[in-house]
Amino acid sequence: MPLKLSLKPGEKFVLNGAVVQNGDRRGVLILQNKASVLREKDIMQADEANSPARRIYFPVMMMYLDELNAPRFYDEFAHRLNDFMSVIGSATVLADCVAVSKHVMSREYYKALMLCRRLIEYEDERLGNVATGLPKGGGAG
């Protein structure tokens, strides 16, 4: 099934590891086959991985964007997820953590990223943080 991306003028996204930027007008891009696509708003820089949930998101994002080198990021992901789960009391959040792990093990990294967003939202609510990382909502994948 094709993936349709509606792009704002100047919007950037990553397509199979390459940073691509839309021109000066709204545009539509239709991908006919499987590709790793991540919108600019879903991309986290290494220095933004500054909380436990964000430290889970970052290696999953790297596995998604660079699947050939995913094993390089897996140990960091597993360590961070284990640490996070050890301090969580919410059954719902723990279930999300288990689902993230299952998606990563199945190499369904985009699905894992979308669940990681929920972990970040939970963490922000618990810590009283103003949204400092990823906005709510989904992107393309």
Short mmCIF file of the C-alpha atoms (twelve columns), coordinates in Angstrom:
data_MODEL
# 
_entry.id   MODEL 
# 
loop_
_atom_site.group_PDB 
_atom_site.id 
_atom_site.type_symbol 
_atom_site.label_atom_id 
_atom_site.label_alt_id 
_atom_site.label_comp_id 
_atom_site.label_asym_id 
_atom_site.label_seq_id 
_atom_site.Cartn_x 
_atom_site.Cartn_y 
_atom_site.Cartn_z 
_atom_site.pdbx_PDB_model_num 
ATOM 1   C CA . MET A 1   0.000  0.000  0.000  1 
ATOM 2   C CA . PRO A 2   1.505  3.365  -1.001 1 
ATOM 3   C CA . LEU A 3   2.358  5.977  1.608  1 
ATOM 4   C CA . LYS A 4   1.189  9.509  0.844  1 
ATOM 5   C CA . LEU A 5   3.038  12.395 2.479  1 
ATOM 6   C CA . SER A 6   1.595  15.890 2.336  1 
ATOM 7   C CA . LEU A 7   4.467  18.290 2.812  1 
ATOM 8   C CA . LYS A 8   4.512  21.893 3.942  1 
ATOM 9   C CA . PRO A 9   6.770  24.358 2.107  1 
ATOM 10  C CA . GLY A 10  10.342 23.791 3.247  1 
ATOM 11  C CA . GLU A 11  9.442  20.765 5.375  1 
ATOM 12  C CA . LYS A 12  12.292 18.312 5.877  1 
ATOM 13  C CA . PHE A 13  12.106 14.573 6.282  1 
ATOM 14  C CA . VAL A 14  14.451 11.626 6.246  1 
ATOM 15  C CA . LEU A 15  13.972 9.031  3.525  1 
ATOM 16  C CA . ASN A 16  16.119 5.905  3.866  1 
ATOM 17  C CA . GLY A 17  18.817 7.904  5.632  1 
ATOM 18  C CA . ALA A 18  18.851 10.883 3.260  1 
ATOM 19  C CA . VAL A 19  17.612 14.265 4.462  1 
ATOM 20  C CA . VAL A 20  15.152 15.617 1.890  1 
ATOM 21  C CA . GLN A 21  13.524 19.050 1.898  1 
ATOM 22  C CA . ASN A 22  10.340 20.095 0.143  1 
ATOM 23  C CA . GLY A 23  10.483 23.153 -2.113 1 
ATOM 24  C CA . ASP A 24  8.732  26.474 -1.617 1 
ATOM 25  C CA . ARG A 25  5.197  25.132 -2.182 1 
ATOM 26  C CA . ARG A 26  3.047  22.503 -0.579 1 
ATOM 27  C CA . GLY A 27  3.768  19.155 -2.086 1 
ATOM 28  C CA . VAL A 28  2.630  15.563 -2.098 1 
ATOM 29  C CA . LEU A 29  4.976  12.620 -2.233 1 
ATOM 30  C CA . ILE A 30  3.725  9.085  -2.808 1 
ATOM 31  C CA . LEU A 31  6.043  6.231  -1.883 1 
ATOM 32  C CA . GLN A 32  5.137  3.049  -3.734 1 
ATOM 33  C CA . ASN A 33  7.286  0.644  -1.720 1 
ATOM 34  C CA . LYS A 34  8.582  0.163  1.826  1 
ATOM 35  C CA . ALA A 35  10.924 2.902  2.964  1 
ATOM 36  C CA . SER A 36  12.075 4.419  6.244  1 
ATOM 37  C CA . VAL A 37  10.477 7.860  6.430  1 
ATOM 38  C CA . LEU A 38  10.563 10.195 9.392  1 
ATOM 39  C CA . ARG A 39  9.271  13.748 9.400  1 
ATOM 40  C CA . GLU A 40  11.367 16.560 10.814 1 
ATOM 41  C CA . LYS A 41  9.061  16.896 13.848 1 
ATOM 42  C CA . ASP A 42  9.706  13.238 14.769 1 
ATOM 43  C CA . ILE A 43  13.490 13.445 14.540 1 
ATOM 44  C CA . MET A 44  15.331 13.733 17.825 1 
ATOM 45  C CA . GLN A 45  18.896 14.970 18.062 1 
ATOM 46  C CA . ALA A 46  21.242 13.127 20.436 1 
ATOM 47  C CA . ASP A 47  21.361 16.052 22.881 1 
ATOM 48  C CA . GLU A 48  17.543 16.027 23.097 1 
ATOM 49  C CA . ALA A 49  17.601 12.497 24.535 1 
ATOM 50  C CA . ASN A 50  17.711 14.030 28.001 1 
ATOM 51  C CA . SER A 51  15.166 11.993 29.956 1 
ATOM 52  C CA . PRO A 52  14.582 8.258  30.477 1 
ATOM 53  C CA . ALA A 53  11.764 7.950  27.905 1 
ATOM 54  C CA . ARG A 54  13.632 10.067 25.360 1 
ATOM 55  C CA . ARG A 55  16.682 7.834  25.862 1 
ATOM 56  C CA . ILE A 56  14.457 4.934  24.776 1 
ATOM 57  C CA . TYR A 57  13.091 6.822  21.755 1 
ATOM 58  C CA . PHE A 58  16.513 7.831  20.426 1 
ATOM 59  C CA . PRO A 59  18.049 4.367  19.829 1 
ATOM 60  C CA . VAL A 60  14.750 3.108  18.379 1 
ATOM 61  C CA . MET A 61  14.779 6.058  15.994 1 
ATOM 62  C CA . MET A 62  18.356 5.249  15.030 1 
ATOM 63  C CA . MET A 63  17.440 1.595  14.394 1 
ATOM 64  C CA . TYR A 64  14.584 2.781  12.175 1 
ATOM 65  C CA . LEU A 65  16.711 5.224  10.202 1 
ATOM 66  C CA . ASP A 66  19.752 2.961  9.925  1 
ATOM 67  C CA . GLU A 67  18.440 -0.600 9.972  1 
ATOM 68  C CA . LEU A 68  21.733 -2.069 8.745  1 
ATOM 69  C CA . ASN A 69  23.379 -0.819 11.934 1 
ATOM 70  C CA . ALA A 70  20.429 -1.578 14.229 1 
ATOM 71  C CA . PRO A 71  22.409 -4.085 16.326 1 
ATOM 72  C CA . ARG A 72  24.732 -1.222 17.266 1 
ATOM 73  C CA . PHE A 73  21.813 0.646  18.883 1 
ATOM 74  C CA . TYR A 74  19.938 -2.333 20.321 1 
ATOM 75  C CA . ASP A 75  21.954 -2.738 23.543 1 
ATOM 76  C CA . GLU A 76  21.421 0.919  24.444 1 
ATOM 77  C CA . PHE A 77  17.691 0.542  23.780 1 
ATOM 78  C CA . ALA A 78  17.417 -2.632 25.898 1 
ATOM 79  C CA . HIS A 79  19.354 -1.093 28.786 1 
ATOM 80  C CA . ARG A 80  17.281 2.115  28.772 1 
ATOM 81  C CA . LEU A 81  13.974 0.266  28.489 1 
ATOM 82  C CA . ASN A 82  14.913 -2.053 31.351 1 
ATOM 83  C CA . ASP A 83  15.833 0.919  33.560 1 
ATOM 84  C CA . PHE A 84  12.590 2.702  32.689 1 
ATOM 85  C CA . MET A 85  10.439 -0.351 33.367 1 
ATOM 86  C CA . SER A 86  12.084 -0.918 36.753 1 
ATOM 87  C CA . VAL A 87  10.619 2.328  38.119 1 
ATOM 88  C CA . ILE A 88  7.177  2.289  36.471 1 
ATOM 89  C CA . GLY A 89  4.149  1.280  38.487 1 
ATOM 90  C CA . SER A 90  1.471  1.797  35.848 1 
ATOM 91  C CA . ALA A 91  0.277  -1.442 34.252 1 
ATOM 92  C CA . THR A 92  -0.727 0.473  31.122 1 
ATOM 93  C CA . VAL A 93  2.697  2.046  30.700 1 
ATOM 94  C CA . LEU A 94  4.404  -1.281 31.395 1 
ATOM 95  C CA . ALA A 95  2.230  -2.863 28.692 1 
ATOM 96  C CA . ASP A 96  3.343  -0.100 26.301 1 
ATOM 97  C CA . CYS A 97  6.967  -0.867 27.197 1 
ATOM 98  C CA . VAL A 98  6.459  -4.555 26.453 1 
ATOM 99  C CA . ALA A 99  4.798  -3.652 23.148 1 
ATOM 100 C CA . VAL A 100 7.734  -1.355 22.257 1 
ATOM 101 C CA . SER A 101 10.105 -4.238 22.911 1 
ATOM 102 C CA . LYS A 102 8.030  -6.647 20.804 1 
ATOM 103 C CA . HIS A 103 7.945  -4.184 17.907 1 
ATOM 104 C CA . VAL A 104 11.705 -3.685 18.099 1 
ATOM 105 C CA . MET A 105 12.277 -7.446 18.175 1 
ATOM 106 C CA . SER A 106 10.056 -7.742 15.072 1 
ATOM 107 C CA . ARG A 107 11.967 -4.887 13.398 1 
ATOM 108 C CA . GLU A 108 8.779  -2.809 13.346 1 
ATOM 109 C CA . TYR A 109 10.668 0.273  14.435 1 
ATOM 110 C CA . TYR A 110 8.129  2.863  13.341 1 
ATOM 111 C CA . LYS A 111 5.412  1.216  15.434 1 
ATOM 112 C CA . ALA A 112 7.840  1.161  18.368 1 
ATOM 113 C CA . LEU A 113 8.541  4.879  17.875 1 
ATOM 114 C CA . MET A 114 4.863  5.752  18.022 1 
ATOM 115 C CA . LEU A 115 4.538  3.871  21.310 1 
ATOM 116 C CA . CYS A 116 7.675  5.596  22.592 1 
ATOM 117 C CA . ARG A 117 5.814  8.871  22.086 1 
ATOM 118 C CA . ARG A 118 3.288  7.655  24.647 1 
ATOM 119 C CA . LEU A 119 6.109  6.900  27.077 1 
ATOM 120 C CA . ILE A 120 7.407  10.442 26.610 1 
ATOM 121 C CA . GLU A 121 3.920  11.891 27.159 1 
ATOM 122 C CA . TYR A 122 3.512  9.783  30.326 1 
ATOM 123 C CA . GLU A 123 6.904  10.885 31.585 1 
ATOM 124 C CA . ASP A 124 6.170  14.555 30.854 1 
ATOM 125 C CA . GLU A 125 2.856  14.324 32.708 1 
ATOM 126 C CA . ARG A 126 4.449  12.631 35.711 1 
ATOM 127 C CA . LEU A 127 7.373  15.032 35.870 1 
ATOM 128 C CA . GLY A 128 5.272  18.098 35.101 1 
ATOM 129 C CA . ASN A 129 7.416  18.923 32.073 1 
ATOM 130 C CA . VAL A 130 6.281  21.269 29.417 1 
ATOM 131 C CA . ALA A 131 6.392  19.457 26.072 1 
ATOM 132 C CA . THR A 132 10.080 19.812 25.286 1 
ATOM 133 C CA . GLY A 133 10.587 17.007 22.821 1 
ATOM 134 C CA . LEU A 134 8.237  15.535 20.320 1 
ATOM 135 C CA . PRO A 135 4.811  16.992 19.643 1 
ATOM 136 C CA . LYS A 136 1.699  14.908 20.082 1 
ATOM 137 C CA . GLY A 137 0.341  13.030 17.128 1 
ATOM 138 C CA . GLY A 138 1.773  10.718 14.548 1 
ATOM 139 C CA . GLY A 139 3.929  11.208 11.551 1 
ATOM 140 C CA . ALA A 140 4.542  9.150  8.484  1 
ATOM 141 C CA . GLY A 141 5.932  5.695  8.573  1 
# 
